[in-house]
Structures are given as structure tokens and as C-alpha cells.
Amino acid sequence: MNKELVLSSLDETKQLAEKLSSFLIKENNYPISIHLSGDLGTGKTTLVKEVLNYLGIENFINSPTFTLIEPYEIEDLKIFHIDLYRVEKITELSAIGLEEYLQEANSINFIEWPEKGSGFLKEPDIAISLFHQGETARKCEIKTSLNLNL
């Protein structure tokens, strides 16, 4: 499935996050890898935070820009929010144990800046690309082979 949306407001981003989270919670073919691409300030982290809120993560959600990986857990489901923006060499991904996170059986992996892991990361189950469209709107392209109904 390829889908293009325009997110003109935070409310529209929240609507997308709600649909995505309801799909993820029903899905039982884990691990699921979601790649989020786009320039700085296009809303990658905001989208992940909103999905995590809908999934029931109530504690403060940090951006993993400096920690690289922020782990969360809901019952027996593990969620890893991974930000590769600061990665300079692909060898850093092995050093932080990224492969182990990605192979965790009951997990959802949100990966921002996946192009920094090109050659290391497998193809995502869901690829989301965000682009500036005017001052506040974002064009959102979603590609997946999963049965994601948006």
C-alpha cells in the first residue's frame, strides 16, 4: 500500500497516530519496524510521541536524539524509539547493540533517520516520509506491505 496524506495540524497528526496505534496493537506479527524519514522539524518525533500516547505510554516521552534509543513497555510489548540522527559511522550501530533491539520478539521499533543505517537496517514494515508543505502542513507518504487501513 502506498498512501499520501497532508497533515495540516496537530489534530490531523493525532488522527494518523490513532489509526497507526490501533493497527499496531492488533498486529501480532512482531517485531515491526517503522522507519520515519524527513528533514528536521517535519514531525517525526511528534508522530512517534502521539502513537506512544495512544498505545498507553503515559510517562514523559523523551526524544532519543542524544540517547539514541528510548525503551518503553506495555504489558509484554516492548517499544523502542530509535533516533539515528547523530550516528556518523555504521559501526556505531553495532556498538550500541541495535541489532538486538531490532530482533526483540515482541517489539515495535520506530527508527528516525533510517538512512543513517543504510546497509545495516532491513527493509521496514512501514515507511513514513514527512515533508514540509508550507509553514504548518506536512506531506506524509506511507509505504507498507502490511494490511494497514488508513
CYANA upper distance limits for C-alpha pairs under 8 A (distance plus 0.5 A):
  1 MET  CA    142 ILE  CA      8.28
  1 MET  CA    143 LYS  CA      6.23
  1 MET  CA    144 THR  CA      5.81
  1 MET  CA    145 SER  CA      6.38
  1 MET  CA    146 LEU  CA      8.04
  1 MET  CA    147 ASN  CA      8.35
  1 MET  CA    148 LEU  CA      8.31
  2 ASN  CA    141 GLU  CA      7.77
  2 ASN  CA    142 ILE  CA      6.18
  2 ASN  CA    143 LYS  CA      5.08
  2 ASN  CA    144 THR  CA      7.16
  3 LYS  CA    141 GLU  CA      6.29
  3 LYS  CA    142 ILE  CA      5.64
  3 LYS  CA    143 LYS  CA      7.09
  4 GLU  CA    139 LYS  CA      7.63
  4 GLU  CA    140 CYS  CA      6.12
  4 GLU  CA    141 GLU  CA      5.04
  4 GLU  CA    142 ILE  CA      6.84
  5 LEU  CA    139 LYS  CA      6.42
  5 LEU  CA    140 CYS  CA      5.53
  5 LEU  CA    141 GLU  CA      6.98
  6 VAL  CA    137 ALA  CA      7.21
  6 VAL  CA    138 ARG  CA      6.15
  6 VAL  CA    139 LYS  CA      5.07
  6 VAL  CA    140 CYS  CA      6.39
  7 LEU  CA     12 GLU  CA      5.91
  7 LEU  CA     13 THR  CA      6.43
  7 LEU  CA    137 ALA  CA      6.00
  7 LEU  CA    138 ARG  CA      5.52
  7 LEU  CA    139 LYS  CA      6.77
  7 LEU  CA    140 CYS  CA      7.43
  8 SER  CA     12 GLU  CA      6.95
  8 SER  CA    136 THR  CA      6.80
  8 SER  CA    137 ALA  CA      4.63
  8 SER  CA    138 ARG  CA      6.82
  9 SER  CA     13 THR  CA      7.00
  9 SER  CA    136 THR  CA      7.47
  9 SER  CA    137 ALA  CA      7.07
 10 LEU  CA     14 LYS  CA      6.62
 11 ASP  CA     15 GLN  CA      6.73
 12 GLU  CA     16 LEU  CA      6.85
 13 THR  CA     17 ALA  CA      6.65
 13 THR  CA     47 LEU  CA      6.93
 13 THR  CA     50 GLU  CA      8.35
 14 LYS  CA     18 GLU  CA      6.55
 14 LYS  CA     47 LEU  CA      7.87
 14 LYS  CA     50 GLU  CA      6.51
 14 LYS  CA     51 VAL  CA      8.27
 15 GLN  CA     19 LYS  CA      6.89
 16 LEU  CA     20 LEU  CA      6.61
 16 LEU  CA    150 LEU  CA      8.09
 17 ALA  CA     21 SER  CA      6.44
 17 ALA  CA     47 LEU  CA      6.74
 17 ALA  CA     48 VAL  CA      8.09
 17 ALA  CA     50 GLU  CA      6.16
 17 ALA  CA     51 VAL  CA      5.14
 17 ALA  CA     54 TYR  CA      7.81
 18 GLU  CA     22 SER  CA      6.61
 18 GLU  CA     50 GLU  CA      8.16
 18 GLU  CA     51 VAL  CA      6.84
 18 GLU  CA     54 TYR  CA      6.52
 19 LYS  CA     23 PHE  CA      6.82
 19 LYS  CA    149 ASN  CA      8.33
 19 LYS  CA    150 LEU  CA      7.05
 20 LEU  CA     24 LEU  CA      6.70
 20 LEU  CA     51 VAL  CA      7.41
 20 LEU  CA    148 LEU  CA      8.24
 20 LEU  CA    150 LEU  CA      8.30
 21 SER  CA     25 ILE  CA      6.59
 21 SER  CA     51 VAL  CA      5.92
 21 SER  CA     52 LEU  CA      8.10
 21 SER  CA     54 TYR  CA      6.69
 21 SER  CA     55 LEU  CA      6.45
 22 SER  CA     26 LYS  CA      6.89
 22 SER  CA     54 TYR  CA      8.48
 22 SER  CA     55 LEU  CA      8.26
 23 PHE  CA     27 GLU  CA      6.60
 23 PHE  CA    148 LEU  CA      7.12
 23 PHE  CA    149 ASN  CA      8.38
 25 ILE  CA     55 LEU  CA      7.78
 30 TYR  CA    105 ALA  CA      6.65
 30 TYR  CA    106 ASN  CA      5.86
 30 TYR  CA    107 SER  CA      6.34
 30 TYR  CA    108 ILE  CA      7.48
 31 PRO  CA    102 LEU  CA      7.73
 31 PRO  CA    103 GLN  CA      7.32
 31 PRO  CA    104 GLU  CA      7.13
 31 PRO  CA    105 ALA  CA      6.10
 31 PRO  CA    106 ASN  CA      6.19
 31 PRO  CA    107 SER  CA      5.21
 31 PRO  CA    108 ILE  CA      6.15
 31 PRO  CA    109 ASN  CA      7.97
 32 ILE  CA    107 SER  CA      6.97
 32 ILE  CA    108 ILE  CA      5.30
 32 ILE  CA    109 ASN  CA      6.64
 32 ILE  CA    124 PRO  CA      8.26
 32 ILE  CA    125 ASP  CA      6.58
 33 SER  CA    102 LEU  CA      8.11
 33 SER  CA    108 ILE  CA      6.53
 33 SER  CA    109 ASN  CA      5.27
 33 SER  CA    110 PHE  CA      6.74
 33 SER  CA    111 ILE  CA      7.96
 33 SER  CA    124 PRO  CA      5.60
 33 SER  CA    125 ASP  CA      5.79
 33 SER  CA    126 ILE  CA      7.07
 34 ILE  CA    108 ILE  CA      8.11
 34 ILE  CA    109 ASN  CA      6.46
 34 ILE  CA    110 PHE  CA      5.35
 34 ILE  CA    111 ILE  CA      6.59
 34 ILE  CA    124 PRO  CA      6.13
 34 ILE  CA    125 ASP  CA      6.50
 34 ILE  CA    126 ILE  CA      5.25
 34 ILE  CA    127 ALA  CA      6.26
 34 ILE  CA    128 ILE  CA      7.89
 35 HIS  CA    110 PHE  CA      6.53
 35 HIS  CA    111 ILE  CA      5.32
 35 HIS  CA    112 GLU  CA      6.57
 35 HIS  CA    113 TRP  CA      8.05
 35 HIS  CA    114 PRO  CA      6.50
 35 HIS  CA    124 PRO  CA      6.53
 35 HIS  CA    126 ILE  CA      6.89
 35 HIS  CA    127 ALA  CA      5.31
 35 HIS  CA    128 ILE  CA      6.57
 36 LEU  CA     44 LYS  CA      6.61
 36 LEU  CA    110 PHE  CA      7.74
 36 LEU  CA    111 ILE  CA      6.47
 36 LEU  CA    112 GLU  CA      5.28
 36 LEU  CA    113 TRP  CA      6.91
 36 LEU  CA    114 PRO  CA      7.41
 36 LEU  CA    127 ALA  CA      6.67
 36 LEU  CA    128 ILE  CA      5.35
 36 LEU  CA    129 SER  CA      6.24
 36 LEU  CA    130 LEU  CA      8.11
 37 SER  CA     44 LYS  CA      7.74
 37 SER  CA    112 GLU  CA      6.66
 37 SER  CA    113 TRP  CA      5.97
 37 SER  CA    114 PRO  CA      7.24
 37 SER  CA    115 GLU  CA      8.24
 37 SER  CA    127 ALA  CA      8.30
 37 SER  CA    128 ILE  CA      6.76
 37 SER  CA    129 SER  CA      5.11
 37 SER  CA    130 LEU  CA      6.75
 38 GLY  CA     42 THR  CA      6.70
 38 GLY  CA     44 LYS  CA      7.80
 38 GLY  CA    113 TRP  CA      7.96
 38 GLY  CA    129 SER  CA      6.07
 38 GLY  CA    130 LEU  CA      5.37
 38 GLY  CA    131 PHE  CA      6.36
 39 ASP  CA    130 LEU  CA      8.03
 39 ASP  CA    131 PHE  CA      7.39
 39 ASP  CA    132 HIS  CA      8.46
 42 THR  CA    130 LEU  CA      6.33
 42 THR  CA    131 PHE  CA      6.50
 42 THR  CA    132 HIS  CA      6.44
 42 THR  CA    138 ARG  CA      7.17
 43 GLY  CA     47 LEU  CA      6.53
 43 GLY  CA    130 LEU  CA      7.70
 44 LYS  CA     48 VAL  CA      6.93
 44 LYS  CA    112 GLU  CA      7.39
 44 LYS  CA    130 LEU  CA      7.70
 45 THR  CA     49 LYS  CA      6.57
 45 THR  CA     63 SER  CA      7.20
 45 THR  CA    112 GLU  CA      8.23
 46 THR  CA     50 GLU  CA      6.68
 47 LEU  CA     51 VAL  CA      6.75
 48 VAL  CA     52 LEU  CA      6.64
 48 VAL  CA     81 HIS  CA      8.23
 48 VAL  CA    110 PHE  CA      7.73
 49 LYS  CA     53 ASN  CA      6.65
 49 LYS  CA     61 ILE  CA      6.97
 50 GLU  CA     54 TYR  CA      6.82
 51 VAL  CA     55 LEU  CA      6.67
 52 LEU  CA     56 GLY  CA      6.88
 52 LEU  CA     57 ILE  CA      5.93
 53 ASN  CA     57 ILE  CA      5.61
 53 ASN  CA     58 GLU  CA      6.81
 55 LEU  CA     74 ILE  CA      8.36
 56 GLY  CA     74 ILE  CA      7.73
 57 ILE  CA     61 ILE  CA      8.46
 57 ILE  CA     72 TYR  CA      7.94
 57 ILE  CA     73 GLU  CA      8.32
 57 ILE  CA     74 ILE  CA      7.74
 62 ASN  CA     70 GLU  CA      7.69
 63 SER  CA     70 GLU  CA      8.12
 63 SER  CA     83 ASP  CA      8.44
 64 PRO  CA     68 LEU  CA      5.27
 64 PRO  CA     69 ILE  CA      5.90
 64 PRO  CA     70 GLU  CA      6.15
 64 PRO  CA     81 HIS  CA      7.26
 64 PRO  CA     82 ILE  CA      6.67
 64 PRO  CA     83 ASP  CA      5.99
 65 THR  CA     83 ASP  CA      5.99
 65 THR  CA     84 LEU  CA      7.89
 65 THR  CA     85 TYR  CA      7.18
 65 THR  CA     86 ARG  CA      7.51
 66 PHE  CA     86 ARG  CA      8.02
 68 LEU  CA     82 ILE  CA      6.04
 68 LEU  CA     83 ASP  CA      5.54
 68 LEU  CA     84 LEU  CA      6.80
 68 LEU  CA     86 ARG  CA      8.40
 69 ILE  CA     80 PHE  CA      6.98
 69 ILE  CA     81 HIS  CA      6.15
 69 ILE  CA     82 ILE  CA      4.97
 69 ILE  CA     83 ASP  CA      7.02
 70 GLU  CA     80 PHE  CA      6.30
 70 GLU  CA     81 HIS  CA      5.64
 70 GLU  CA     82 ILE  CA      7.00
 71 PRO  CA     78 LYS  CA      7.71
 71 PRO  CA     79 ILE  CA      6.32
 71 PRO  CA     80 PHE  CA      5.12
 71 PRO  CA     81 HIS  CA      6.89
 72 TYR  CA     78 LYS  CA      6.42
 72 TYR  CA     79 ILE  CA      5.50
 72 TYR  CA     80 PHE  CA      6.80
 73 GLU  CA     77 LEU  CA      6.20
 73 GLU  CA     78 LYS  CA      5.05
 73 GLU  CA     79 ILE  CA      6.40
 74 ILE  CA     78 LYS  CA      7.02
 74 ILE  CA     79 ILE  CA      8.45
 76 ASP  CA    106 ASN  CA      7.50
 77 LEU  CA    106 ASN  CA      5.77
 77 LEU  CA    107 SER  CA      6.15
 77 LEU  CA    108 ILE  CA      8.20
 78 LYS  CA    104 GLU  CA      8.47
 78 LYS  CA    106 ASN  CA      6.56
 78 LYS  CA    107 SER  CA      5.06
 78 LYS  CA    108 ILE  CA      6.95
 79 ILE  CA    107 SER  CA      5.95
 79 ILE  CA    108 ILE  CA      5.32
 79 ILE  CA    109 ASN  CA      6.42
 79 ILE  CA    110 PHE  CA      8.25
 80 PHE  CA    101 TYR  CA      7.87
 80 PHE  CA    107 SER  CA      7.90
 80 PHE  CA    108 ILE  CA      6.84
 80 PHE  CA    109 ASN  CA      5.36
 80 PHE  CA    110 PHE  CA      6.68
 81 HIS  CA    109 ASN  CA      6.63
 81 HIS  CA    110 PHE  CA      5.37
 81 HIS  CA    111 ILE  CA      6.76
 81 HIS  CA    112 GLU  CA      8.45
 82 ILE  CA    109 ASN  CA      7.68
 82 ILE  CA    110 PHE  CA      6.39
 82 ILE  CA    111 ILE  CA      5.21
 82 ILE  CA    112 GLU  CA      6.63
 83 ASP  CA    111 ILE  CA      6.31
 83 ASP  CA    112 GLU  CA      5.18
 83 ASP  CA    113 TRP  CA      6.82
 84 LEU  CA    111 ILE  CA      7.80
 84 LEU  CA    112 GLU  CA      6.61
 84 LEU  CA    113 TRP  CA      5.81
 84 LEU  CA    114 PRO  CA      7.08
 84 LEU  CA    116 LYS  CA      6.61
 84 LEU  CA    117 GLY  CA      7.82
 85 TYR  CA    112 GLU  CA      7.78
 85 TYR  CA    113 TRP  CA      6.07
 85 TYR  CA    116 LYS  CA      7.52
 87 VAL  CA     92 GLU  CA      7.22
 87 VAL  CA     93 LEU  CA      8.29
 87 VAL  CA    116 LYS  CA      7.13
 88 GLU  CA     92 GLU  CA      8.03
 88 GLU  CA    116 LYS  CA      8.07
 89 LYS  CA     93 LEU  CA      8.34
 90 ILE  CA     94 SER  CA      8.12
 90 ILE  CA    116 LYS  CA      7.87
 90 ILE  CA    117 GLY  CA      6.68
 90 ILE  CA    120 PHE  CA      7.69
 91 THR  CA     95 ALA  CA      6.98
 92 GLU  CA     96 ILE  CA      6.79
 93 LEU  CA     97 GLY  CA      6.95
 93 LEU  CA     98 LEU  CA      6.00
 93 LEU  CA     99 GLU  CA      8.18
 93 LEU  CA    117 GLY  CA      7.99
 93 LEU  CA    120 PHE  CA      8.42
 94 SER  CA     98 LEU  CA      6.44
 94 SER  CA     99 GLU  CA      7.26
 97 GLY  CA    101 TYR  CA      7.41
 98 LEU  CA    102 LEU  CA      6.81
 99 GLU  CA    103 GLN  CA      6.74
100 GLU  CA    104 GLU  CA      6.79
101 TYR  CA    109 ASN  CA      8.47
102 LEU  CA    107 SER  CA      8.25
102 LEU  CA    109 ASN  CA      7.16
113 TRP  CA    117 GLY  CA      8.36
114 PRO  CA    118 SER  CA      7.22
114 PRO  CA    121 LEU  CA      8.04
117 GLY  CA    121 LEU  CA      6.15
124 PRO  CA    144 THR  CA      8.43
125 ASP  CA    144 THR  CA      6.33
125 ASP  CA    145 SER  CA      7.26
125 ASP  CA    146 LEU  CA      7.36
126 ILE  CA    142 ILE  CA      7.52
126 ILE  CA    143 LYS  CA      6.36
126 ILE  CA    144 THR  CA      5.14
126 ILE  CA    145 SER  CA      8.00
126 ILE  CA    146 LEU  CA      8.05
127 ALA  CA    141 GLU  CA      8.43
127 ALA  CA    142 ILE  CA      6.16
127 ALA  CA    143 LYS  CA      5.64
127 ALA  CA    144 THR  CA      6.88
128 ILE  CA    140 CYS  CA      7.29
128 ILE  CA    141 GLU  CA      6.14
128 ILE  CA    142 ILE  CA      5.12
128 ILE  CA    143 LYS  CA      7.11
129 SER  CA    140 CYS  CA      6.17
129 SER  CA    141 GLU  CA      5.59
129 SER  CA    142 ILE  CA      7.07
130 LEU  CA    138 ARG  CA      6.71
130 LEU  CA    139 LYS  CA      6.14
130 LEU  CA    140 CYS  CA      5.18
130 LEU  CA    141 GLU  CA      7.06
131 PHE  CA    138 ARG  CA      5.89
131 PHE  CA    139 LYS  CA      5.56
131 PHE  CA    140 CYS  CA      7.09
132 HIS  CA    136 THR  CA      8.13
132 HIS  CA    137 ALA  CA      6.93
132 HIS  CA    138 ARG  CA      5.33
132 HIS  CA    139 LYS  CA      6.94
133 GLN  CA    137 ALA  CA      5.56
133 GLN  CA    138 ARG  CA      5.51
133 GLN  CA    139 LYS  CA      6.54
134 GLY  CA    138 ARG  CA      8.14
144 THR  CA    148 LEU  CA      8.03
